[in-house]
Amino acid sequence: MLQQIIAHTPLYVWALLAFLVYRGYLAASDREVRLRNLFIIPAVMLYLSVSGMQQYFGSGAAVWACWMAGAAAGSALAWRMTGGVVAVNRAEGTVIQRGSWAPLALMMGIFVTKYTVSVLMAVLPLAAHDATIVAATCAFFGLFNGIFVGRLARYLSAWLRQPAAIAA
């Protein structure tokens, strides 16, 4: 069965996996990143999560409530865990991102969740109506997205706190 699942996975899925692994590898080392580029991976991960939820579960209030609960928990967790000093260079428009394997783990979490749900729905389509599966999947997507948003919020907070005089 595993061989059939892998054989029927479209090529673009493997290309996406390669891209996410590459981006996760880059995130493992300290680097200087333009402020606008900080939004790319959280936006891509948000798109993957929301598209997966919409595709299989629709856009009901329960779907969004579970996602929001997960996102709130993830944001709070990330805000607390990324409490270190964030180096900002407003003159250059950059932020120094500390190296971490966490972004790779989060990207793989979203990828594996979306892939698993896709396989589950292909094998057992009625699972889309199981409240436990819907709630858990949406909460996981929200949690992962919330952690990305919490990290981004921490960087934006540091950016906004730096006085304009230092930037000049």
MDTraj code that builds the backbone (N, CA, C; nanometers):
import mdtraj as md
import numpy as np

residues = "MET LEU GLN GLN ILE ILE ALA HIS THR PRO LEU TYR VAL TRP ALA LEU LEU ALA PHE LEU VAL TYR ARG GLY TYR LEU ALA ALA SER ASP ARG GLU VAL ARG LEU ARG ASN LEU PHE ILE ILE PRO ALA VAL MET LEU TYR LEU SER VAL SER GLY MET GLN GLN TYR PHE GLY SER GLY ALA ALA VAL TRP ALA CYS TRP MET ALA GLY ALA ALA ALA GLY SER ALA LEU ALA TRP ARG MET THR GLY GLY VAL VAL ALA VAL ASN ARG ALA GLU GLY THR VAL ILE GLN ARG GLY SER TRP ALA PRO LEU ALA LEU MET MET GLY ILE PHE VAL THR LYS TYR THR VAL SER VAL LEU MET ALA VAL LEU PRO LEU ALA ALA HIS ASP ALA THR ILE VAL ALA ALA THR CYS ALA PHE PHE GLY LEU PHE ASN GLY ILE PHE VAL GLY ARG LEU ALA ARG TYR LEU SER ALA TRP LEU ARG GLN PRO ALA ALA ILE ALA ALA".split()
xyz = np.array([
    [0.0825, -0.1196, 0.0000],
    [0.0000, 0.0000, 0.0000],
    [0.0872, 0.1263, 0.0000],
    [0.1945, 0.1255, 0.0787],
    [0.2838, 0.2416, 0.0844],
    [0.3421, 0.2713, -0.0529],
    [0.3782, 0.1660, -0.1251],
    [0.4321, 0.1836, -0.2599],
    [0.3292, 0.2490, -0.3519],
    [0.2038, 0.2116, -0.3392],
    [0.0975, 0.2707, -0.4205],
    [0.0778, 0.4186, -0.3859],
    [0.0838, 0.4487, -0.2575],
    [0.0675, 0.5880, -0.2144],
    [0.1786, 0.6744, -0.2734],
    [0.3007, 0.6295, -0.2610],
    [0.4152, 0.7056, -0.3127],
    [0.4086, 0.7158, -0.4647],
    [0.3718, 0.6073, -0.5315],
    [0.3640, 0.6068, -0.6781],
    [0.2570, 0.7018, -0.7304],
    [0.1496, 0.7216, -0.6534],
    [0.0401, 0.8077, -0.6987],
    [0.0521, 0.9520, -0.6489],
    [0.1623, 0.9817, -0.5845],
    [0.1853, 1.1193, -0.5390],
    [0.2372, 1.2011, -0.6572],
    [0.1712, 1.3136, -0.6878],
    [0.2172, 1.3967, -0.8007],
    [0.3599, 1.4484, -0.7799],
    [0.4294, 1.4713, -0.8903],
    [0.5684, 1.5182, -0.8838],
    [0.5822, 1.6528, -0.8142],
    [0.4835, 1.7411, -0.8304],
    [0.4945, 1.8730, -0.7679],
    [0.5022, 1.8618, -0.6157],
    [0.4459, 1.7568, -0.5573],
    [0.4517, 1.7376, -0.4129],
    [0.5959, 1.7128, -0.3693],
    [0.6682, 1.6331, -0.4469],
    [0.8084, 1.6067, -0.4135],
    [0.8943, 1.7315, -0.4354],
    [0.8605, 1.8109, -0.5368],
    [0.9320, 1.9375, -0.5594],
    [0.9076, 2.0329, -0.4423],
    [0.7838, 2.0384, -0.3949],
    [0.7520, 2.1221, -0.2796],
    [0.8286, 2.0740, -0.1560],
    [0.8333, 1.9443, -0.1362],
    [0.9084, 1.8890, -0.0231],
    [1.0554, 1.9288, -0.0318],
    [1.1148, 1.9182, -0.1502],
    [1.2552, 1.9559, -0.1688],
    [1.2755, 2.1044, -0.1370],
    [1.1847, 2.1899, -0.1828],
    [1.1922, 2.3337, -0.1553],
    [1.1862, 2.3594, -0.0048],
    [1.0934, 2.2941, 0.0634],
    [1.0785, 2.3156, 0.2072],
    [1.2009, 2.2667, 0.2844],
    [1.2562, 2.1542, 0.2447],
    [1.3777, 2.1046, 0.3103],
    [1.4928, 2.2021, 0.2875],
    [1.5046, 2.2525, 0.1661],
    [1.6098, 2.3501, 0.1342],
    [1.5943, 2.4760, 0.2201],
    [1.4725, 2.5298, 0.2275],
    [1.4490, 2.6498, 0.3079],
    [1.4745, 2.6226, 0.4562],
    [1.4367, 2.5045, 0.5028],
    [1.4616, 2.4674, 0.6411],
    [1.6096, 2.4556, 0.6712],
    [1.6849, 2.4024, 0.5744],
    [1.8304, 2.3919, 0.5891],
    [1.8923, 2.5318, 0.5986],
    [1.8470, 2.6233, 0.5140],
    [1.8987, 2.7606, 0.5193],
    [1.8678, 2.8273, 0.6530],
    [1.7525, 2.7951, 0.7094],
    [1.7119, 2.8565, 0.8362],
    [1.7947, 2.8069, 0.9541],
    [1.8728, 2.7032, 0.9338],
    [1.9512, 2.6459, 1.0436],
    [2.0747, 2.7286, 1.0779],
    [2.1100, 2.8234, 0.9930],
    [2.2272, 2.9058, 1.0231],
    [2.1870, 3.0526, 1.0325],
    [2.2649, 3.1286, 1.1114],
    [2.2382, 3.2717, 1.1254],
    [2.2489, 3.3379, 0.9884],
    [2.1584, 3.4328, 0.9622],
    [2.1640, 3.5021, 0.8346],
    [2.0926, 3.6366, 0.8456],
    [2.1300, 3.7238, 0.7556],
    [2.0670, 3.8549, 0.7487],
    [1.9579, 3.8476, 0.6418],
    [1.8348, 3.8855, 0.6807],
    [1.7193, 3.8700, 0.5930],
    [1.6478, 4.0040, 0.5794],
    [1.6077, 4.0362, 0.4588],
    [1.5284, 4.1569, 0.4368],
    [1.3948, 4.1411, 0.5078],
    [1.3436, 4.2494, 0.5629],
    [1.2198, 4.2452, 0.6401],
    [1.1057, 4.1833, 0.5586],
    [1.0923, 4.2223, 0.4340],
    [0.9812, 4.1706, 0.3532],
    [0.9935, 4.0202, 0.3286],
    [1.1162, 3.9677, 0.3264],
    [1.1360, 3.8244, 0.3042],
    [1.0959, 3.7401, 0.4252],
    [1.0842, 3.8032, 0.5417],
    [1.0395, 3.7300, 0.6598],
    [0.8960, 3.6791, 0.6434],
    [0.8217, 3.7392, 0.5534],
    [0.6809, 3.7035, 0.5346],
    [0.6619, 3.5841, 0.4403],
    [0.7632, 3.5460, 0.3639],
    [0.7458, 3.4458, 0.2576],
    [0.7066, 3.3092, 0.3129],
    [0.7869, 3.2515, 0.3988],
    [0.7586, 3.1159, 0.4476],
    [0.6297, 3.1121, 0.5301],
    [0.6055, 3.2071, 0.6218],
    [0.4757, 3.2032, 0.6907],
    [0.3574, 3.2109, 0.5933],
    [0.3709, 3.2906, 0.4867],
    [0.2622, 3.3019, 0.3883],
    [0.2431, 3.1717, 0.3110],
    [0.3525, 3.1084, 0.2709],
    [0.3430, 2.9805, 0.1985],
    [0.2812, 2.8744, 0.2889],
    [0.3239, 2.8687, 0.4133],
    [0.2700, 2.7691, 0.5058],
    [0.1222, 2.7962, 0.5363],
    [0.0853, 2.9230, 0.5461],
    [-0.0556, 2.9573, 0.5663],
    [-0.1390, 2.9114, 0.4470],
    [-0.0882, 2.9353, 0.3269],
    [-0.1590, 2.8910, 0.2066],
    [-0.1769, 2.7391, 0.2054],
    [-0.0709, 2.6657, 0.2363],
    [-0.0804, 2.5193, 0.2376],
    [-0.1823, 2.4707, 0.3395],
    [-0.1823, 2.5304, 0.4560],
    [-0.2763, 2.4909, 0.5609],
    [-0.4205, 2.5219, 0.5216],
    [-0.4438, 2.6448, 0.4815],
    [-0.5806, 2.6861, 0.4481],
    [-0.6323, 2.6100, 0.3268],
    [-0.5477, 2.5888, 0.2275],
    [-0.5935, 2.5141, 0.1096],
    [-0.6284, 2.3707, 0.1467],
    [-0.5529, 2.3099, 0.2363],
    [-0.5841, 2.1751, 0.2815],
    [-0.7143, 2.1700, 0.3583],
    [-0.7359, 2.2674, 0.4460],
    [-0.8608, 2.2713, 0.5225],
    [-0.9799, 2.2930, 0.4301],
    [-0.9676, 2.3878, 0.3376],
    [-1.0773, 2.4172, 0.2458],
    [-1.1090, 2.2978, 0.1563],
    [-1.0052, 2.2324, 0.1078],
    [-1.0224, 2.1210, 0.0153],
    [-1.0993, 2.0056, 0.0779],
    [-1.0689, 1.9743, 0.2026],
    [-1.1273, 1.8558, 0.2631],
    [-1.2388, 1.8815, 0.3627],
    [-1.2370, 1.9975, 0.4279],
    [-1.3333, 2.0198, 0.5351],
    [-1.4255, 2.1387, 0.5117],
    [-1.4019, 2.2162, 0.4076],
    [-1.4850, 2.3335, 0.3817],
    [-1.4436, 2.4505, 0.4685],
    [-1.5345, 2.5449, 0.4832],
    [-1.5001, 2.6659, 0.5587],
    [-1.6009, 2.6932, 0.6698],
    [-1.6440, 2.5887, 0.7347],
    [-1.7398, 2.6047, 0.8438],
    [-1.6787, 2.6701, 0.9664],
    [-1.7661, 2.7137, 1.0549],
    [-1.7226, 2.7814, 1.1771],
    [-1.6377, 2.6898, 1.2649],
    [-1.6721, 2.5619, 1.2712],
    [-1.5957, 2.4683, 1.3555],
    [-1.4537, 2.4519, 1.3029],
    [-1.4400, 2.4483, 1.1703],
    [-1.3069, 2.4360, 1.1084],
    [-1.2210, 2.5550, 1.1498],
    [-1.2762, 2.6751, 1.1357],
    [-1.2001, 2.7955, 1.1677],
    [-1.1783, 2.8112, 1.3179],
    [-1.2741, 2.7666, 1.3992],
    [-1.2559, 2.7745, 1.5446],
    [-1.1386, 2.6873, 1.5891],
    [-1.1299, 2.5668, 1.5357],
    [-1.0174, 2.4781, 1.5701],
    [-0.8858, 2.5365, 1.5210],
    [-0.8873, 2.5917, 1.3994],
    [-0.7654, 2.6514, 1.3461],
    [-0.7237, 2.7710, 1.4321],
    [-0.8192, 2.8562, 1.4674],
    [-0.7875, 2.9757, 1.5479],
    [-0.7346, 2.9375, 1.6859],
    [-0.7928, 2.8355, 1.7465],
    [-0.7445, 2.7911, 1.8778],
    [-0.5989, 2.7445, 1.8668],
    [-0.5696, 2.6656, 1.7642],
    [-0.4320, 2.6208, 1.7431],
    [-0.3390, 2.7366, 1.7132],
    [-0.3853, 2.8306, 1.6305],
    [-0.3022, 2.9461, 1.5941],
    [-0.2724, 3.0339, 1.7156],
    [-0.3721, 3.0537, 1.8010],
    [-0.3505, 3.1342, 1.9218],
    [-0.2477, 3.0672, 2.0128],
    [-0.2620, 2.9369, 2.0307],
    [-0.1659, 2.8637, 2.1151],
    [-0.0264, 2.8688, 2.0539],
    [-0.0162, 2.8486, 1.9234],
    [0.1138, 2.8517, 1.8557],
    [0.1790, 2.9884, 1.8622],
    [0.1005, 3.0935, 1.8417],
    [0.1546, 3.2295, 1.8479],
    [0.2084, 3.2607, 1.9873],
    [0.1309, 3.2252, 2.0890],
    [0.1749, 3.2503, 2.2268],
    [0.3017, 3.1712, 2.2585],
    [0.3054, 3.0468, 2.2144],
    [0.4234, 2.9629, 2.2361],
    [0.5462, 3.0219, 2.1682],
    [0.5318, 3.0607, 2.0436],
    [0.6456, 3.1171, 1.9694],
    [0.6901, 3.2497, 2.0293],
    [0.5959, 3.3315, 2.0713],
    [0.6304, 3.4606, 2.1302],
    [0.7171, 3.4395, 2.2542],
    [0.6796, 3.3431, 2.3353],
    [0.7554, 3.3161, 2.4581],
    [0.8899, 3.2517, 2.4295],
    [0.8962, 3.1652, 2.3296],
    [1.0190, 3.0894, 2.3045],
    [1.1211, 3.1680, 2.2220],
    [1.0801, 3.2717, 2.1516],
    [1.1742, 3.3508, 2.0724],
    [1.2000, 3.4842, 2.1414],
    [1.2123, 3.4804, 2.2718],
    [1.2257, 3.6018, 2.3498],
    [1.3648, 3.6619, 2.3526],
    [1.4608, 3.6043, 2.2842],
    [1.5967, 3.6570, 2.2857],
    [1.6077, 3.7893, 2.2118],
    [1.7270, 3.8426, 2.2104],
    [1.7531, 3.9688, 2.1432],
    [1.7468, 3.9465, 1.9921],
    [1.6762, 4.0356, 1.9257],
    [1.6654, 4.0311, 1.7801],
    [1.7425, 4.1508, 1.7260],
    [1.8399, 4.1257, 1.6418],
    [1.9211, 4.2322, 1.5838],
    [1.8524, 4.2858, 1.4588],
    [1.8354, 4.4175, 1.4556],
    [1.7652, 4.4836, 1.3463],
    [1.8571, 4.5895, 1.2870],
    [1.8593, 4.5984, 1.1561],
    [1.9320, 4.7034, 1.0871],
    [1.8315, 4.7755, 0.9969],
    [1.7653, 4.8767, 1.0531],
    [1.6607, 4.9469, 0.9772],
    [1.7181, 5.0223, 0.8583],
    [1.8406, 5.0693, 0.8697],
    [1.9017, 5.1416, 0.7577],
    [1.9139, 5.0512, 0.6355],
    [1.9493, 4.9272, 0.6582],
    [1.9626, 4.8300, 0.5484],
    [1.8309, 4.7595, 0.5189],
    [1.7347, 4.7695, 0.6111],
    [1.6072, 4.7004, 0.5937],
    [1.6166, 4.5522, 0.6198],
    [1.7052, 4.5152, 0.7152],
    [1.7274, 4.3732, 0.7412],
    [1.7117, 4.3390, 0.8891],
    [1.6950, 4.2100, 0.9116],
    [1.6878, 4.1530, 1.0459],
    [1.7861, 4.0364, 1.0472],
    [1.8581, 4.0215, 1.1569],
    [1.9466, 3.9067, 1.1725],
    [1.8629, 3.7943, 1.2334],
    [1.8471, 3.6867, 1.1590],
    [1.7737, 3.5714, 1.2097],
    [1.8728, 3.4718, 1.2671],
    [1.8486, 3.4316, 1.3897],
    [1.9313, 3.3290, 1.4535],
    [1.9024, 3.1957, 1.3867],
    [2.0043, 3.1172, 1.3688],
    [1.9876, 2.9857, 1.3088],
    [1.9091, 2.8925, 1.3996],
    [1.8207, 2.8155, 1.3396],
    [1.7381, 2.7228, 1.4159],
    [1.6846, 2.6146, 1.3230],
    [1.6709, 2.4951, 1.3778],
    [1.6101, 2.3856, 1.3018],
    [1.4583, 2.3870, 1.3184],
    [1.4064, 2.4747, 1.4026],
    [1.2616, 2.4805, 1.4261],
    [1.1822, 2.5084, 1.2985],
    [1.2235, 2.6022, 1.2118],
    [1.1454, 2.6231, 1.0898],
    [1.1345, 2.4973, 1.0033],
    [1.2427, 2.4202, 0.9949],
    [1.2364, 2.2954, 0.9191],
    [1.1357, 2.1998, 0.9825],
    [1.1407, 2.1882, 1.1139],
    [1.0463, 2.0999, 1.1829],
    [0.9021, 2.1451, 1.1603],
    [0.8780, 2.2753, 1.1651],
    [0.7430, 2.3270, 1.1430],
    [0.6967, 2.3040, 0.9992],
    [0.7855, 2.3300, 0.9041],
    [0.7492, 2.3080, 0.7636],
    [0.7199, 2.1610, 0.7377],
    [0.8006, 2.0745, 0.7976],
    [0.7757, 1.9308, 0.7802],
    [0.6464, 1.8904, 0.8500],
    [0.6156, 1.9551, 0.9617],
    [0.4896, 1.9268, 1.0309],
    [0.3699, 1.9590, 0.9438],
    [0.3719, 2.0750, 0.8798],
    [0.2620, 2.1121, 0.7912],
    [0.2585, 2.0205, 0.6700],
    [0.3737, 1.9936, 0.6106],
    [0.3785, 1.9073, 0.4928],
    [0.3251, 1.7682, 0.5257],
    [0.3741, 1.7088, 0.6339],
    [0.3322, 1.5732, 0.6711],
    [0.1829, 1.5705, 0.7059],
    [0.1349, 1.6721, 0.7755],
    [-0.0079, 1.6774, 0.8081],
    [-0.0910, 1.6844, 0.6805],
    [-0.0539, 1.7744, 0.5896],
    [-0.1295, 1.7889, 0.4652],
    [-0.1206, 1.6610, 0.3815],
    [-0.0042, 1.6002, 0.3727],
    [0.0137, 1.4777, 0.2951],
    [-0.0672, 1.3634, 0.3560],
    [-0.0606, 1.3493, 0.4878],
    [-0.1342, 1.2434, 0.5559],
    [-0.2847, 1.2591, 0.5369],
    [-0.3341, 1.3812, 0.5505],
    [-0.4770, 1.4053, 0.5313],
    [-0.5158, 1.3775, 0.3866],
    [-0.4320, 1.4158, 0.2922],
    [-0.4611, 1.3889, 0.1511],
    [-0.4705, 1.2387, 0.1245],
    [-0.3787, 1.1629, 0.1796],
    [-0.3818, 1.0170, 0.1629],
    [-0.5052, 0.9597, 0.2321],
    [-0.5320, 1.0049, 0.3530],
    [-0.6481, 0.9560, 0.4267],
    [-0.7773, 0.9820, 0.3504],
    [-0.7901, 1.1006, 0.2929],
    [-0.9122, 1.1345, 0.2193],
    [-0.9239, 1.0547, 0.0893],
    [-0.8101, 1.0212, 0.0293],
    [-0.8133, 0.9395, -0.0920],
    [-0.8541, 0.7956, -0.0599],
    [-0.8074, 0.7448, 0.0532],
    [-0.8362, 0.6071, 0.0926],
    [-0.9721, 0.5953, 0.1619],
    [-1.0052, 0.6935, 0.2450],
    [-1.1275, 0.6896, 0.3248],
    [-1.1964, 0.8268, 0.3208],
    [-1.2675, 0.8569, 0.2125],
    [-1.3279, 0.9903, 0.1967],
    [-1.4250, 1.0307, 0.3074],
    [-1.4889, 0.9342, 0.3720],
    [-1.5829, 0.9675, 0.4790],
    [-1.5145, 1.0254, 0.6019],
    [-1.3827, 1.0144, 0.6100],
    [-1.3095, 1.0706, 0.7234],
    [-1.3248, 1.2229, 0.7305],
    [-1.3606, 1.2845, 0.6184],
    [-1.3802, 1.4307, 0.6165],
    [-1.4977, 1.4725, 0.7039],
    [-1.5821, 1.3764, 0.7423],
    [-1.6988, 1.4070, 0.8255],
    [-1.6799, 1.3638, 0.9703],
    [-1.5615, 1.3140, 1.0028],
    [-1.5313, 1.2728, 1.1395],
    [-1.4836, 1.3958, 1.2169],
    [-1.5602, 1.4339, 1.3186],
    [-1.5318, 1.5566, 1.3937],
    [-1.3932, 1.5551, 1.4577],
    [-1.3490, 1.4398, 1.5048],
    [-1.2175, 1.4310, 1.5687],
    [-1.1057, 1.4564, 1.4684],
    [-1.1179, 1.3975, 1.3510],
    [-1.0159, 1.4176, 1.2473],
    [-1.0142, 1.5632, 1.2023],
    [-1.1312, 1.6194, 1.1805],
    [-1.1400, 1.7593, 1.1372],
    [-1.0798, 1.8516, 1.2429],
    [-1.1207, 1.8331, 1.3684],
    [-1.0720, 1.9205, 1.4760],
    [-0.9206, 1.9080, 1.4941],
    [-0.8707, 1.7844, 1.4957],
    [-0.7269, 1.7643, 1.5170],
    [-0.6454, 1.8219, 1.4018],
    [-0.6889, 1.7972, 1.2792],
    [-0.6147, 1.8473, 1.1629],
    [-0.6117, 1.9991, 1.1616],
    [-0.7259, 2.0603, 1.1806],
    [-0.7324, 2.2068, 1.1775],
    [-0.6540, 2.2684, 1.2932],
    [-0.6586, 2.2051, 1.4100],
    [-0.5815, 2.2553, 1.5236],
    [-0.4314, 2.2434, 1.4976],
    [-0.3887, 2.1319, 1.4372],
    [-0.2465, 2.1171, 1.4026],
    [-0.2035, 2.2242, 1.3030],
    [-0.2825, 2.2427, 1.1974],
    [-0.2497, 2.3477, 1.1010],
    [-0.2413, 2.4834, 1.1701],
    [-0.3372, 2.5129, 1.2556],
    [-0.3364, 2.6399, 1.3281],
    [-0.2153, 2.6542, 1.4175],
    [-0.1798, 2.5466, 1.4881],
    [-0.0638, 2.5495, 1.5767],
    [0.0633, 2.5809, 1.4989],
    [0.0846, 2.5093, 1.3884],
    [0.2045, 2.5329, 1.3068],
    [0.2055, 2.6753, 1.2516],
    [0.0921, 2.7196, 1.1971],
    [0.0845, 2.8562, 1.1439],
    [0.1043, 2.9590, 1.2543],
    [0.0479, 2.9327, 1.3699],
    [0.0621, 3.0253, 1.4814],
    [0.2065, 3.0417, 1.5246],
    [0.2816, 2.9338, 1.5226],
    [0.4234, 2.9433, 1.5598],
    [0.4983, 3.0299, 1.4590],
    [0.4698, 3.0119, 1.3307],
    [0.5325, 3.0986, 1.2299],
    [0.4936, 3.2444, 1.2521],
    [0.3673, 3.2695, 1.2780],
    [0.3194, 3.4068, 1.2984],
    [0.3787, 3.4658, 1.4268],
    [0.3896, 3.3861, 1.5311],
    [0.4491, 3.4343, 1.6561],
    [0.5947, 3.4744, 1.6386],
    [0.6696, 3.3941, 1.5639],
    [0.8096, 3.4292, 1.5354],
    [0.8164, 3.5585, 1.4548],
    [0.7311, 3.5685, 1.3532],
    [0.7275, 3.6881, 1.2703],
    [0.6904, 3.8105, 1.3550],
    [0.5942, 3.7940, 1.4440],
    [0.5536, 3.9050, 1.5314],
    [0.6685, 3.9502, 1.6208],
    [0.7488, 3.8552, 1.6674],
    [0.8635, 3.8899, 1.7516],
    [0.9640, 3.9739, 1.6727],
    [0.9894, 3.9360, 1.5475],
    [1.0815, 4.0134, 1.4635],
    [1.0239, 4.1514, 1.4325],
    [0.8956, 4.1579, 1.4020],
    [0.8335, 4.2876, 1.3724],
    [0.8330, 4.3774, 1.4948],
    [0.8120, 4.3199, 1.6108],
    [0.8148, 4.3972, 1.7347],
    [0.9527, 4.4596, 1.7556],
    [1.0574, 4.3821, 1.7335],
    [1.1939, 4.4344, 1.7471],
    [1.2194, 4.5430, 1.6438],
    [1.1684, 4.5236, 1.5233],
    [1.1846, 4.6213, 1.4160],
    [1.1197, 4.7545, 1.4557],
    [0.9986, 4.7475, 1.5079],
    [0.9240, 4.8683, 1.5432],
    [0.9790, 4.9363, 1.6684],
    [1.0412, 4.8599, 1.7569],
    [1.0975, 4.9176, 1.8796],
    [1.2254, 4.9945, 1.8544],
    [1.2969, 4.9623, 1.7478],
    [1.4233, 5.0312, 1.7235],
    [1.3949, 5.1754, 1.6851],
    [1.4553, 5.2698, 1.7537],
    [1.4314, 5.4113, 1.7214],
    [1.4768, 5.4443, 1.5788],
    [1.4011, 5.5324, 1.5153],
    [1.4334, 5.5732, 1.3790],
    [1.5693, 5.6400, 1.3715],
    [1.6106, 5.7066, 1.4797],
    [1.7408, 5.7748, 1.4798],
    [1.8549, 5.6751, 1.4635],
    [1.8399, 5.5556, 1.5216],
    [1.9445, 5.4545, 1.5079],
    [1.9473, 5.4042, 1.3640],
    [1.8302, 5.3940, 1.3051],
    [1.8226, 5.3463, 1.1667],
    [1.8926, 5.4416, 1.0713],
    [1.8830, 5.5716, 1.0991],
    [1.9464, 5.6702, 1.0119],
    [2.0951, 5.6671, 1.0356],
])
top = md.Topology()
chain = top.add_chain()
for i, resn in enumerate(residues, 1):
    res = top.add_residue(resn, chain, resSeq=i)
    for name in ("N", "CA", "C"):
        top.add_atom(name, md.element.get_by_symbol(name[0]), res)
traj = md.Trajectory(xyz[None], top)
